[in-house]
Amino acid sequence: MQTAAQHIIAQLLVDALNLEGVNAAEIEPDAPLFGGGLGLDSIDALEIALAISQKFGVQMQADDEQTRKAFATLASLTEFVETHKN
């Protein structure tokens, strides 16, 4: 079950990546975003980082270990955004 904040980030993912046929509410908070799960790739990561930057003012650096960990799941991405947003 998603929290309200997780749902906002899930909807951002669906919108930013044009994930047709994916309902934001059905993205599992602890499912992997890359590889399995949604099967996203590095280009998708760039799109997500740009969308998060535009919406929340949070900068995500590709060479930062904390950023890599944030992209693991919806829950970890939401926690990262909540911690770093303005």
C-alpha angles and dihedrals in degrees: 000000000000125000118229090259092049090052091054091052091044090053089048089054093050093047098042094047097036090233099187114202093018117117110209091216090059096057105111112232093223100038116109114260094204129048099004121016108046091356095229123172138206093277088055089052090057091050091049092048090051093048092048091048092051096045102036106017090239116145117212117197117209093215094051117105090210090058092050090052091048091059093058098091142351089258094053092044091051092048090051092051093045091050096048106033121114 
